[in-house]
Amino acid sequence: MAAEVILKLTICFLALMVGVQGGDPYLFFTWNVTYGTISPLGVPQQGILINGQFPGPEINATSNNNIVVNVFNNLDEPFLLTWSGVQHRKNSWQDGVLGTNCPIAPGTNFTYKFQVKDQIGSYIYHPSTALHRAAGGFGGLRVHSRLLIPVPYPDPADEYTVLIGDWYAKSHKILRGFLDSGRPLGRPDGVLINGKAGKVGVNQEPLFTMEPGKTYKYRVCNVGLKASLNFRIQGHKLKLVEMEGSHTVQNLYESLDVHIGQCFSILVAADQDPKDYYMVASTRFLKEVQTTTAII
C-alpha cells in the first residue's frame, strides 16, 4: 500500500515538472492596414487604420509572452512597424526599422515574431518609415508582470491607456514633401487624446470612468511627431510608478511632461467629489501653446 502511494506521488511530481517546463505562451494577431477617412480635428482627412481602428488595437501581454503579428499592407506604398522601446532579446530582426527589416510591399504581408521579456511597463508601436506616423497606424502595448513577480504597488481597480500627441491636418504625403524639399513641418494643428480633440466647455462623452475610493492605473504615451506634451488630470495627483519599463521612486505630481515616443505609468486615486473632471494635454516648448481635453 505504501509503495502504491509513493508511486502515485512520484507520477504526480513528474507531471508537475513537465508542466513547469512548458514553453512560454504565444499571442497571435492579424492586422489589416488600410487607408480610411478620419476627422480628429473636425476636418476629414486620410488616415491609416489597423483593422479599421484609429488609434490601432492594443496589445495586452505578460512578461515572457511570445507575440506574433501578421501584418497585411493594403496601402499604396511600403509600410513598416516598429515596437518602440521593446528589447528584442531573442533576435534583432523584428525591430521594424530600416536596416533590420524591409518594409512590407503593398498587397503583401509580413509576420513579426518577438518576445517581451523582463520589461514590465507601457510601450507603443508605430510606423517607422515614409512619415506614416503622421496619419496613424499607432497603438499601445502593455507588458504586465507575471504572478510570480510582484510589482511595488497594489493592483489597481482598472488600467487605461492614454495616447496623446500633436496632430497635423495635412496628409502625411504633403508633410513628407515638406521634409524632402528642406522645409520644416511647421507647428501642429492640434493635440489629440486617444485620437480625439476636445475643448473646455464643449460637451464630450466621458473617456474613462473611476469609482470613488478606488485607485486606477493610467499608461500615458506620446505618439506625436514634434511636441513634448504636459499631461494632467484636473484636481488629482499623479503618482509616477513606471517609466520605459523601469519602476521609479513613487512621487506625487500635479502634472508630468512626456516627450515624443516616451511612455510612463501613473496611479490616480479617485479621492475627489464624484463628478466630471478634465484630462488635459498641452504642448511644451512651442511659441503657441495648444491644448486638448478629455472627460473622466
Buried (B, 14 or more C-beta within 10 A) or exposed (E): EEEEEEEEEEEEEEEEEEEEEEEEEEBEBEBBBBBEEBEBBEEEBEBBBBBEBBBBBBBBBBBBBBBBBBBBBBBEEBBBBBBBBBBBEEEEEBBBBEEEBEBBEEEEBBEBBBBBBBBBBBBBBBBBBBBBBBBBBBBBBBBBEEEEEEEEBEEBEBBBBBBBBBBBBBBBBEBBEBEEEEEEBEBBBBBBBBBBBBEEEEEBEEBBEBEEEEBBBBBBBBBBBBBBBBBBBBEBBBBBBBBBBEBBEEEEEEEBBBEBBBBBBBBBBBEBEEEEBBBBBBBEEBEEEBBBBBBB
